[in-house]
């Protein structure tokens, strides 16, 4: 992964983390 990709991913994780984490938990629980 390029530094730019890692930086972008970090921003996405920071910005979307609160929104995506519950979705990931639901997806894991539904399996």
C-alpha atoms as one frame of an Amber mdcrd trajectory, in Angstrom:
protein
   0.000   0.000   0.000   1.280   3.434  -0.875   1.679   6.108   1.833  -1.116
   8.071   0.166  -3.442   5.079   0.357  -2.590   4.510   4.010  -3.197   8.197
   4.731  -6.521   8.150   2.916  -7.528   4.964   4.693  -6.662   6.541   8.049
  -8.858   9.529   7.231 -11.710   7.281   6.141 -11.400   5.173   9.276 -11.391
   8.280  11.459 -14.303   9.891   9.608 -16.450   6.800   9.070 -15.359   4.667
  11.999 -18.337   5.553  14.159 -20.708   4.819  11.284 -19.114   1.647   9.976
 -18.189  -0.078  13.219 -21.809  -0.868  14.202 -22.412  -2.159  10.667 -19.405
  -4.435  10.902 -20.581  -5.676  14.291 -24.054  -6.406  12.892 -22.544  -8.213
   9.909 -20.400 -10.315  12.228 -23.312 -11.081  14.537 -25.610 -12.037  11.656
 -23.228 -14.725  10.404
